[in-house]
Amino acid sequence: MLKEKREFLKPGRTNKEERLNFIKFWVNYMKTHTDKEWSEQQNTIINSQIK
């Protein structure tokens, strides 16, 4: 079984820094995850909203 590496969002001291940290986190996420992984995660979110 593969162990999943968890990535955490770095907290910011200001609202602006918080938003910039989120953007950096999200860009890194998109670069390091496949489209298939992204699709499966989105499917989970959408299906949970329908239930």
WOZI-V580371 format. One record per run of one state. SS is the DSSP state (H for helix, E for strand, - for the rest). FROM is the first residue (numbers start at 1). TO is the last residue. If there is no record, write none. Layout:
# WOZI-V580371
SS|FROM|TO / SS|FROM|TO
This chain:
# WOZI-V580371
-|1|14 / H|15|32 / -|33|34 / H|35|50 / -|51|51
